[in-house]
Amino acid sequence: MRTLLVTGPGGSGRTTVAAATALDAARDGRRVLLLTADPTPGLPAGPDPASGSGPAPGSGPASGSGPASGSGPDPTPGFPAATGAPPTPAGLTVRRLDPAAHFRRELLALQAHAGPALDLLGAAPLDDDELTPLPGSAPFTYLAALRDAARQEWDLVVADLPALPDAVALLALPEQLRRYLRRLLPPERRAARALRPMLAQLAGVPMPPGGLYEAAARKDADLAAVTDLLATPATGVRLVVEPGPAAAGALRTARAGLALHRLPLDAVVANRLLPAASPDPWLADLADRQRAHLKELYEAGAPVREVPHLGRDPRTPADLALLGPLAPDPDTYQADAAAPAPPWPVEDLRATEGALVWRVPLPGAAKSDLGLVRRGDELALTVGPFRRLVPLPSALRRCTVTGAALRDGELRVRFAPDPGLWPRTP
C-alpha cells in the first residue's frame, strides 16, 4: 500500500491537491482512500472512519456519484478550460473526518469505562450534547483514521493533513505517545497481574487495576499500527507550496522537520502556476517573478511537480483533472520499490581520531536552529520548531558526547568511548 501525506503552508491549496491526487490515481484503476477534514471540490465524502461504519475499499460513497463534469464559469483567457470528464471512479472513497464527533465518542467511551470509579466519587456524568472538543484533540482524529486505513486493503491512501508545522507534530505524535505509555505503564509490570491481589493485601501495597494495563496495551497496539505505517518506505510526504517569497523557507522548514523524524519527502507540489506567456503585462510580470521562485524550489534538490493555476477555484472533478498527473509513479506502490528514508549511520573513527561519529541527515536545517542535549540513553534533538528524543545506538550508549557540527545538511555528533564502560581488549 502506498501512502501520501499532503501538507503545506496555510492557504497553499493542499486539500485541492490531495483531492486531485486521489482522483488521478483512482482513474488509473487504483483503490484509493482520501482522508480529509475539509470539503473537497466535487467529491462527496463518506462517514468518519472512527465511527466504525466506513465502507470497504472500493465501495465508498464517491463511487460513481457527484458531478461528473462541468465547465463552471467562463475560463479566463490564457488559463485552462474545463472539459467533460468521466464519472468519479468506483475505486475512490472519500472520508470526511470529524474531530468534534471523534472527541465526543472517545470521551464518552472513557467515561463509560471509568463509570464505577466516577460513581464512587459522586461525579455527574457528561452528556453527548454538552461536549465540545478541547484544543489539541484534532490530531487524534487523524491518528485513528490512519490506524483504520493501515488495517484495510488499499492501493493508495492520500491524507490531507493540517498545515505546517502542525502536520509534522501530528506525524511525530505516535512515537511520543508510545514513549509516554512505556514510561508511565512499563510493559514488564504487566507480568505482575497474577500477584496483584496478594500484593494489594500485603502492607496495603497499591496496585493499578488490570483494566488500566489492558487499555494501555490496546492503545499501544493502535499507535504501533500508525508508527509502522509511517515507517514503511511506501509512505511519503508531499509539500504543497505556492511559488513566492515564502516558498523556499517553507521547504527548508519542512525538510528539516521531516528528516528529524525520518519521513521521506516524496515531492514538492508547486501550486497555482500562472501561464508562462500572457498578453496581460501585469500577469506576465507576476508569472516571471513566480518562475524565479520556482527555480529556487528546483535548486533545493527535491522532486518538483508543477500544477497550473486555473484562473478560478477548482469546483468539479473536471477541474481537478486539469491540475495534471499527480498520482504516484506506478512502480512506487510496493514498499520495496519506494525510496527509503536516509540512514543514520555511526562512523567508527577510533583508529584515526579516537571517536565515533553519528551522522544525522538534516537537510534544510540551520546551525542557529539546532539544539542537542544528551539525556541518559537518548539524545534530544531540536531543529527549529521541532524536537525529538532519539534512542542512542547501543555502541554510543557507552560513550560521551564531545562535540557536534552541521555540514552540508548533515549533523555530525562526535562521541568518545567512556573507559569505564567500553569493553577492554586483551
C-alpha positions as CSV (number, residue, x, y, z in Angstrom):
1,M,0.0,0.0,0.0
2,R,1.3,3.5,-0.9
3,T,0.6,6.4,1.5
4,L,0.9,10.1,0.6
5,L,0.7,12.6,3.4
6,V,-0.1,16.0,1.9
7,T,0.7,19.2,3.8
8,G,1.9,22.7,3.2
9,P,1.6,26.3,4.5
10,G,-1.9,27.5,5.2
11,G,-3.7,28.6,2.0
12,S,-1.4,26.8,-0.3
13,G,-4.1,24.6,-1.7
14,R,-3.2,21.3,-0.1
15,T,-6.7,20.0,0.1
16,T,-7.3,20.6,-3.6
17,V,-4.0,18.9,-4.5
18,A,-4.8,16.0,-2.2
19,A,-8.2,15.5,-3.9
20,A,-6.7,15.8,-7.4
21,T,-4.0,13.2,-6.5
22,A,-6.6,10.7,-5.2
23,L,-8.9,11.2,-8.2
24,D,-6.0,10.8,-10.7
25,A,-4.9,7.6,-9.1
26,A,-8.4,6.2,-9.0
27,R,-8.8,6.9,-12.7
28,D,-5.8,4.6,-13.2
29,G,-7.8,1.8,-11.7
30,R,-6.4,2.0,-8.1
31,R,-8.4,1.5,-4.9
32,V,-7.9,4.9,-3.3
33,L,-8.8,6.3,0.1
34,L,-8.8,10.1,0.6
35,L,-8.8,11.3,4.2
36,T,-9.6,15.0,4.8
37,A,-11.2,17.2,7.4
38,D,-12.1,19.9,4.8
39,P,-14.6,19.9,2.0
40,T,-13.3,18.5,-1.3
41,P,-14.3,20.1,-4.6
42,G,-17.0,18.0,-6.3
43,L,-16.2,14.8,-4.3
44,P,-18.9,13.7,-1.8
45,A,-17.5,12.4,1.4
46,G,-18.5,9.3,3.5
47,P,-18.5,8.9,7.3
48,D,-15.7,9.4,9.7
49,P,-13.8,6.1,9.9
50,A,-13.7,6.4,13.7
51,S,-17.4,5.7,13.7
52,G,-16.7,2.1,12.6
53,S,-19.2,2.3,9.8
54,G,-16.9,3.3,7.0
55,P,-17.3,1.5,3.6
56,A,-15.0,-1.2,2.4
57,P,-12.2,-0.4,-0.1
58,G,-13.6,0.5,-3.5
59,S,-17.2,0.9,-2.3
60,G,-17.0,4.4,-0.9
61,P,-19.7,7.0,-1.3
62,A,-17.8,8.7,-4.0
63,S,-18.2,5.7,-6.3
64,G,-19.8,6.9,-9.5
65,S,-21.5,9.8,-7.7
66,G,-21.1,13.6,-7.6
67,P,-20.8,15.9,-10.5
68,A,-19.0,14.2,-13.3
69,S,-18.2,17.2,-15.4
70,G,-18.9,20.8,-15.9
71,S,-17.0,23.9,-17.1
72,G,-18.1,26.2,-14.3
73,P,-17.6,29.9,-15.0
74,D,-16.2,31.1,-18.3
75,P,-12.4,30.5,-18.3
76,T,-10.1,33.4,-18.0
77,P,-8.1,33.9,-21.3
78,G,-4.8,32.1,-21.2
79,F,-5.9,29.7,-18.4
80,P,-7.1,26.1,-18.9
81,A,-10.7,25.5,-19.7
82,A,-12.6,22.6,-18.2
83,T,-13.9,19.9,-20.5
84,G,-16.1,16.9,-19.9
85,A,-14.8,14.3,-17.5
86,P,-15.8,10.7,-16.8
87,P,-17.8,10.0,-13.7
88,T,-15.9,9.7,-10.4
89,P,-14.2,6.3,-10.4
90,A,-15.7,3.5,-8.4
91,G,-12.3,2.9,-6.7
92,L,-12.3,6.2,-4.9
93,T,-13.5,6.6,-1.3
94,V,-13.6,10.0,0.3
95,R,-13.8,10.1,4.1
96,R,-14.6,13.4,5.8
97,L,-13.0,13.4,9.3
98,D,-15.0,15.0,12.1
99,P,-12.7,15.9,15.0
100,A,-15.6,17.1,17.2
101,A,-17.5,13.8,16.8
102,H,-14.4,11.8,17.4
103,F,-13.6,13.7,20.6
104,R,-17.2,13.1,21.9
105,R,-17.1,9.4,21.2
106,E,-13.7,8.9,22.8
107,L,-14.6,10.9,25.9
108,L,-17.9,9.1,26.4
109,A,-16.2,5.8,26.0
110,L,-13.6,6.7,28.6
111,Q,-16.4,7.9,30.9
112,A,-18.2,4.6,30.5
113,H,-15.0,2.6,31.2
114,A,-14.4,4.6,34.4
115,G,-18.0,4.6,35.4
116,P,-17.6,2.6,38.7
117,A,-14.8,4.9,39.9
118,L,-16.7,8.1,38.9
119,D,-19.9,6.8,40.8
120,L,-17.8,6.3,44.0
121,L,-16.6,9.9,43.7
122,G,-20.2,11.2,43.2
123,A,-19.4,12.6,39.7
124,A,-22.2,13.7,37.5
125,P,-21.9,12.0,34.0
126,L,-21.4,14.2,30.9
127,D,-23.9,14.1,28.1
128,D,-23.0,14.0,24.4
129,D,-24.8,17.3,23.6
130,E,-22.8,19.2,26.2
131,L,-19.3,18.2,25.0
132,T,-17.1,20.5,22.9
133,P,-13.7,19.5,21.6
134,L,-10.7,20.6,23.5
135,P,-7.8,22.4,21.8
136,G,-5.2,19.8,20.6
137,S,-7.7,17.0,20.2
138,A,-7.9,17.1,16.4
139,P,-4.6,15.2,15.7
140,F,-6.1,12.1,17.4
141,T,-8.8,12.0,14.8
142,Y,-6.1,11.8,12.1
143,L,-4.3,9.0,14.0
144,A,-7.5,7.0,14.3
145,A,-8.1,7.4,10.6
146,L,-4.6,6.4,9.6
147,R,-4.8,3.4,12.0
148,D,-8.0,2.2,10.3
149,A,-6.5,2.7,6.9
150,A,-3.4,0.7,7.8
151,R,-5.6,-2.3,8.7
152,Q,-7.5,-2.3,5.4
153,E,-6.6,-3.1,1.8
154,W,-6.0,0.0,-0.3
155,D,-3.6,0.7,-3.2
156,L,-3.2,4.3,-2.2
157,V,-4.1,6.3,0.9
158,V,-4.0,10.1,0.5
159,A,-4.2,12.0,3.8
160,D,-4.9,15.7,3.7
161,L,-3.0,16.8,6.8
162,P,-3.1,20.1,8.7
163,A,-0.8,23.0,7.7
164,L,2.9,23.1,8.7
165,P,4.3,22.8,11.3
166,D,1.2,21.1,12.9
167,A,1.5,18.3,10.3
168,V,5.0,17.3,11.4
169,A,3.9,17.5,15.1
170,L,1.0,15.2,14.2
171,L,3.3,12.6,12.5
172,A,5.6,12.7,15.5
173,L,2.7,12.0,17.9
174,P,2.5,8.2,17.8
175,E,6.2,7.8,18.7
176,Q,5.9,10.3,21.5
177,L,2.7,8.7,23.0
178,R,4.2,5.2,22.9
179,R,7.2,6.6,24.8
180,Y,4.9,8.1,27.5
181,L,2.9,4.9,27.8
182,R,6.1,2.8,28.3
183,R,7.3,5.3,31.0
184,L,4.0,5.5,32.9
185,L,2.9,1.9,32.5
186,P,6.1,-0.2,31.8
187,P,5.2,-3.4,29.9
188,E,7.3,-5.6,32.2
189,R,4.9,-4.7,35.1
190,R,2.0,-6.4,33.3
191,A,3.6,-9.7,34.2
192,A,2.7,-9.0,37.9
193,R,-1.0,-9.1,37.2
194,A,-1.3,-12.5,38.8
195,L,0.3,-11.2,42.0
196,R,-1.9,-8.1,42.2
197,P,-4.5,-9.4,44.7
198,M,-1.8,-10.7,47.0
199,L,0.3,-7.5,46.9
200,A,-2.7,-5.4,47.5
201,Q,-3.3,-7.2,50.8
202,L,0.3,-7.2,52.0
203,A,1.0,-4.0,53.9
204,G,-1.5,-2.1,51.7
205,V,0.6,-2.0,48.6
206,P,-1.4,-0.2,45.9
207,M,-1.6,-1.8,42.6
208,P,-3.1,-0.4,39.4
209,P,-6.3,-2.2,38.2
210,G,-5.9,-4.8,35.5
211,G,-8.1,-2.8,33.1
212,L,-5.6,0.0,33.1
213,Y,-2.8,-2.1,31.7
214,E,-5.3,-3.7,29.2
215,A,-6.4,-0.3,28.0
216,A,-2.7,0.8,27.7
217,A,-1.9,-2.3,25.7
218,R,-4.8,-1.6,23.3
219,K,-3.7,2.0,22.8
220,D,-0.1,0.9,22.3
221,A,-1.2,-1.5,19.5
222,D,-3.2,1.3,17.8
223,L,-0.2,3.6,17.9
224,A,2.1,0.9,16.7
225,A,-0.1,0.4,13.6
226,V,0.3,4.1,12.8
227,T,4.0,4.0,13.6
228,D,4.5,1.1,11.3
229,L,2.6,2.8,8.5
230,L,4.7,5.9,8.8
231,A,8.0,3.9,8.9
232,T,7.4,1.9,5.7
233,P,9.3,3.2,2.7
234,A,6.0,3.3,0.8
235,T,4.9,6.3,2.9
236,G,6.0,9.8,1.8
237,V,5.1,13.4,2.4
238,R,4.1,15.9,-0.3
239,L,4.6,19.5,0.4
240,V,2.3,21.9,-1.4
241,V,3.6,25.4,-1.8
242,E,2.6,28.4,-4.0
243,P,5.9,29.7,-5.5
244,G,6.6,33.0,-3.9
245,P,8.9,34.7,-1.4
246,A,8.0,32.3,1.4
247,A,8.1,29.1,-0.6
248,A,11.8,28.3,-0.2
249,G,11.6,29.0,3.6
250,A,8.6,26.6,3.9
251,L,10.5,23.9,2.0
252,R,13.6,24.3,4.3
253,T,11.4,24.1,7.4
254,A,9.5,21.1,6.1
255,R,12.6,19.2,5.0
256,A,14.3,19.7,8.4
257,G,11.3,18.6,10.4
258,L,10.6,15.6,8.2
259,A,14.3,14.5,8.2
260,L,14.3,14.7,12.0
261,H,11.5,12.2,12.2
262,R,12.9,10.2,9.3
263,L,9.9,10.8,7.0
264,P,10.9,11.0,3.3
265,L,9.8,14.0,1.2
266,D,8.0,12.4,-1.8
267,A,7.7,15.6,-3.8
268,V,7.2,19.4,-3.7
269,V,4.0,20.5,-5.5
270,A,4.4,23.9,-7.0
271,N,0.7,25.0,-7.0
272,R,-1.2,27.7,-8.9
273,L,1.5,28.4,-11.5
274,L,0.4,31.2,-13.8
275,P,0.7,30.8,-17.6
276,A,4.3,31.5,-18.8
277,A,3.1,33.7,-21.6
278,S,0.2,36.1,-21.1
279,P,-0.9,39.1,-23.2
280,D,-1.7,40.9,-19.9
281,P,1.5,42.8,-18.8
282,W,0.6,42.6,-15.1
283,L,0.1,38.8,-15.3
284,A,3.2,38.3,-17.4
285,D,5.3,40.2,-14.8
286,L,3.7,38.2,-11.9
287,A,4.4,34.9,-13.8
288,D,8.0,35.9,-14.3
289,R,8.5,36.5,-10.6
290,Q,6.7,33.3,-9.8
291,R,9.1,31.4,-12.1
292,A,12.1,32.8,-10.3
293,H,10.8,31.4,-7.0
294,L,10.0,28.1,-8.8
295,K,13.7,27.9,-9.8
296,E,14.6,28.1,-6.1
297,L,12.5,25.1,-5.4
298,Y,14.2,23.1,-8.2
299,E,17.6,24.2,-6.9
300,A,16.8,22.8,-3.4
301,G,17.1,19.3,-4.9
302,A,13.7,17.9,-4.0
303,P,11.4,16.5,-6.8
304,V,9.0,19.1,-8.0
305,R,5.6,18.7,-9.6
306,E,4.0,21.7,-11.3
307,V,0.3,22.4,-11.0
308,P,-1.3,25.1,-13.2
309,H,-3.5,28.0,-12.0
310,L,-6.9,27.5,-13.5
311,G,-7.9,31.2,-13.2
312,R,-10.7,30.1,-10.8
313,D,-11.2,27.9,-7.8
314,P,-11.4,24.2,-8.8
315,R,-15.0,23.1,-8.1
316,T,-15.6,19.9,-10.0
317,P,-13.8,16.7,-10.8
318,A,-13.3,18.1,-14.3
319,D,-11.4,21.0,-12.8
320,L,-9.3,18.6,-10.7
321,A,-8.4,16.7,-13.8
322,L,-6.9,19.8,-15.3
323,L,-4.3,20.0,-12.4
324,G,-2.2,17.5,-14.2
325,P,-0.9,14.0,-13.4
326,L,-0.4,13.8,-9.7
327,A,-0.8,10.1,-8.9
328,P,2.4,8.3,-7.7
329,D,4.5,6.6,-10.3
330,P,3.2,3.1,-10.9
331,D,6.5,1.4,-9.8
332,T,6.4,3.0,-6.3
333,Y,3.2,1.3,-5.0
334,Q,5.2,-1.5,-3.5
335,A,7.2,-0.8,-0.3
336,D,10.4,-2.3,-1.7
337,A,10.2,0.0,-4.7
338,A,9.9,3.3,-2.9
339,A,12.8,5.4,-1.8
340,P,13.5,4.8,1.9
341,A,14.5,7.5,4.4
342,P,18.2,8.2,4.5
343,P,20.0,6.1,7.2
344,W,21.7,7.5,10.3
345,P,25.0,5.6,10.3
346,V,27.6,5.5,13.0
347,E,31.1,6.0,11.6
348,D,34.0,4.4,13.6
349,L,37.0,6.7,13.6
350,R,38.6,5.4,16.8
351,A,41.7,4.3,14.9
352,T,42.4,7.7,13.5
353,E,40.6,10.2,15.7
354,G,39.7,8.3,18.8
355,A,36.0,8.9,18.2
356,L,32.7,7.6,16.8
357,V,30.6,9.9,14.7
358,W,26.8,9.7,14.4
359,R,25.8,11.2,11.0
360,V,22.2,12.5,11.0
361,P,20.9,13.9,7.7
362,L,19.1,17.2,8.4
363,P,18.6,18.9,5.0
364,G,17.3,22.4,5.4
365,A,18.5,22.8,9.0
366,A,20.3,25.9,10.1
367,K,23.0,26.0,12.7
368,S,21.2,28.7,14.7
369,D,18.1,26.5,14.9
370,L,19.9,23.4,16.3
371,G,19.8,22.1,19.9
372,L,21.4,18.9,21.2
373,V,21.2,17.5,24.8
374,R,22.2,14.1,26.0
375,R,19.7,12.5,28.3
376,G,20.7,9.1,29.6
377,D,20.5,6.7,26.6
378,E,18.7,9.3,24.5
379,L,19.6,12.3,22.5
380,A,17.2,15.3,22.5
381,L,17.5,16.9,19.0
382,T,15.9,20.3,18.3
383,V,15.6,21.7,14.8
384,G,13.7,24.9,14.7
385,P,10.2,24.3,16.0
386,F,10.7,20.5,16.0
387,R,12.1,18.3,18.8
388,R,12.6,14.6,19.1
389,L,14.1,12.3,21.7
390,V,16.1,9.7,19.8
391,P,17.4,6.5,21.4
392,L,21.1,6.1,21.0
393,P,22.6,3.2,19.1
394,S,23.9,0.6,21.6
395,A,27.6,1.4,20.8
396,L,27.1,5.1,21.6
397,R,25.4,4.5,24.9
398,R,28.9,3.7,26.3
399,C,30.3,7.0,25.1
400,T,30.2,10.6,26.0
401,V,29.3,13.5,23.6
402,T,32.4,15.5,22.8
403,G,31.1,17.8,20.0
404,A,28.8,18.3,17.1
405,A,28.9,20.2,13.7
406,L,26.4,20.8,10.9
407,R,28.0,20.4,7.4
408,D,26.3,20.2,4.1
409,G,22.9,19.4,5.6
410,E,24.3,16.7,7.9
411,L,24.6,16.8,11.7
412,R,27.7,15.0,12.8
413,V,27.8,14.2,16.5
414,R,31.1,13.1,18.0
415,F,31.3,10.5,20.8
416,A,34.3,9.4,22.8
417,P,34.3,5.9,24.3
418,D,34.0,6.0,28.1
419,P,36.9,4.0,29.5
420,G,34.8,2.8,32.4
421,L,32.1,1.4,30.2
422,W,33.9,0.5,26.9
423,P,34.9,-3.2,26.6
424,R,38.6,-3.7,27.2
425,T,40.6,-5.6,24.6
426,P,43.0,-8.2,25.9
